[in-house]
Amino acid sequence: MLRKALLLGVAMMATPVFAAETGKDTPAPNADSVTRATVVVDGMTIPYQAVAGTILVHGAGYNDSNDVLNKRGVKVEAGKDDEDKNSPVASMFYTAYFKEGVPSAKRPITFLYNGGPGSASVWVHMGTFGPRRVNTPGDQHLPAAPYALINNPQSLLDVSDVVFVDAPGTGFSRIAGKDAAKEFLGVDGDGEAFTHFISKFLAKYHRYNSPKYLFGESYGTMRSAVVINDLEQEENIDFNGVILLSQILNYDNSADGPQFNPGVDDPYVLALPTYAATAWYHHCLPQQHADLKAFLKEVEHFAVTDYTVALRQGADLPENERQAIAEKLHDYTGLPTDYILRSDLRVNGGQFEQQLQAKTGMATGRLDTRYSSPTLDPMSKEVDYDPQSSAISSAYVSVFNDYVRNVLKYGTDETYRLFNPEDHWDNKHTQPGHGYQPKGVPNVMSDLAMAIKTNPNLHVMLNGGYYDLATPYYEGIYEMKHLPMPLNLQKNIEYAQYSSGHMVYVDPTALQQLHDNVAAFIRRTDNLH
């Protein structure tokens, strides 16, 4: 919604190249940087090749038959030298890790990315399945630099090659051309860019016949729903599986600001199990429960039965029932009954984060509610910052910037953009068969459903953390259970939850479980056995 490892091998220096065209930066083809090293996973030494580079992609309306090359090797529309009339182009940065000595047709490949929207993929790159990662033991703010980079014993290279991709305008990815921001920075434009990137990557590295997977986190799950459908319908490329981490496919289900969408009560219902898990973790419940999973099953049942029925009644809810629901919510969240009543039984994520530990002056995390830090303003209605983000961001950013330049030998003279600098994101989305959805927030549940219906062999894996309030785990389950597709296709979906937060992988134990679950998923679905 972070100690030291010896890398062996000879590297070739390469940095992103940008050609000056009428005073503006234009992405231009640049050399890849290739390095070699080894990683140890489950006692097995795996030699791999790392490639850091960029691939050029164009907008949805691009027609290469009308293009010519300018003097710098950049395609421009024929007869138009003014860059303002050039078609939009994106140079998408990636880091690919290939196990050496394995034929491509016998080797799965997985594309990974973060979300935002507008976030670089440094988090999954440095936290999940690459050969090196940041170490984040515990739920406390990490000490300042120097940070250590460790061999990643949970790397996915034991079962799949991995490719980490930065969205257009983030990381080392750049956009240029007329209306480039409007073209790429939106639900559909972003999806098109990733679709074209993947098809070009498969061609460049001869991976069309490899077992193929998408792995998206947070908004990256929304992107995955769009991309997997576009790959099938536009590119005629089926994937073996889609792996979702911390899912949100419908923004109407978000616990962030649901009070601005009155009449829609699902966010409160779907966040309640995470409130309960968080209160359990911080020992804020009136009565502690020994078994978290059993406790959450009880809360989930209450959420979709009595709580849902009560909220649906609105002002018609009898006062005695209102009081009873408030008291039950107190039992499950630890929040004062009178506060719950004053909130009309509807407490959003920001309120919960501010109020849960208010007596001790602590704010509760959003991305990972196990984290706590002093509240900035004890009188605020909602929390003012995210303790987990503050606790780990410096380590991730510092380690990656050191790693990409000194180990991967890429980007020495360039700025790695953690977030997209453009103040623009187009939420309009063309749903399959329906045209643009009604005004409001994006909902891509139909995209994922269509991808499964048109490829009944597509397997989907949903992973979520119990302590995630950015995309509560039960919200993801709810969305999966409501995909508009035949019931028999529900067998294509499997689920896993972890005692961690939005970035499940920051917890070493949860990361090992995530690795084992994803590796088993790939082995079951790669059609190699």
HELIX and SHEET records of a PDB file:
HELIX    1   1 ASP A   64  ASN A   66  5                                   3    
HELIX    2   2 GLU A   83  LYS A   85  5                                   3    
HELIX    3   3 SER A  104  LYS A  106  5                                   3    
HELIX    4   4 VAL A  122  GLY A  127  1                                   6    
HELIX    5   5 LEU A  156  ASP A  158  5                                   3    
HELIX    6   6 ALA A  180  PHE A  184  1                                   5    
HELIX    7   7 VAL A  187  LYS A  204  1                                  18    
HELIX    8   8 TYR A  219  GLN A  233  1                                  15    
HELIX    9   9 TYR A  251  ASN A  253  5                                   3    
HELIX   10  10 PRO A  258  PHE A  260  5                                   3    
HELIX   11  11 ASP A  266  TYR A  281  1                                  16    
HELIX   12  12 LEU A  292  PHE A  302  1                                  11    
HELIX   13  13 ALA A  303  TYR A  307  3                                   5    
HELIX   14  14 THR A  308  GLN A  313  1                                   6    
HELIX   15  15 GLY A  314  ASP A  316  5                                   3    
HELIX   16  16 GLU A  319  THR A  333  1                                  15    
HELIX   17  17 THR A  337  ARG A  342  1                                   6    
HELIX   18  18 GLY A  349  GLN A  355  1                                   7    
HELIX   19  19 ALA A  358  THR A  360  5                                   3    
HELIX   20  20 PRO A  387  ASN A  406  1                                  20    
HELIX   21  21 MET A  445  THR A  454  1                                  10    
HELIX   22  22 TYR A  473  LYS A  481  1                                   9    
HELIX   23  23 LEU A  487  ASN A  492  5                                   6    
HELIX   24  24 VAL A  504  VAL A  506  5                                   3    
HELIX   25  25 PRO A  508  THR A  525  1                                  18    
SHEET    1   A 2 PHE A  18  GLU A  21  0                                        
SHEET    2   A 2 LYS A  24  PRO A  27 -1                                        
SHEET    1   B 9 SER A  33  VAL A  41  0                                        
SHEET    2   B 9 MET A  44  HIS A  58 -1                                        
SHEET    3   B 9 VAL A  89  LYS A  99 -1                                        
SHEET    4   B 9 ASP A 161  VAL A 165 -1                                        
SHEET    5   B 9 ILE A 109  TYR A 113  1                                        
SHEET    6   B 9 LYS A 212  GLU A 217  1                                        
SHEET    7   B 9 GLY A 241  LEU A 245  1                                        
SHEET    8   B 9 HIS A 459  GLY A 465  1                                        
SHEET    9   B 9 ILE A 493  TYR A 498  1                                        
SHEET    1   C 4 SER A  33  VAL A  41  0                                        
SHEET    2   C 4 MET A  44  HIS A  58 -1                                        
SHEET    3   C 4 VAL A  89  LYS A  99 -1                                        
SHEET    4   C 4 ARG A 174  ALA A 176 -1                                        
SHEET    1   D 2 ASP A  67  LEU A  69  0                                        
SHEET    2   D 2 LYS A  75  GLU A  77 -1                                        
SHEET    1   E 2 ARG A 132  VAL A 134  0                                        
SHEET    2   E 2 LEU A 149  ASN A 151 -1                                        
SHEET    1   F 2 MET A 362  THR A 364  0                                        
SHEET    2   F 2 SER A 372  PRO A 374 -1                                        
SHEET    1   G 2 THR A 430  GLN A 431  0                                        
SHEET    2   G 2 GLY A 435  TYR A 436 -1                                        
END                                                                             
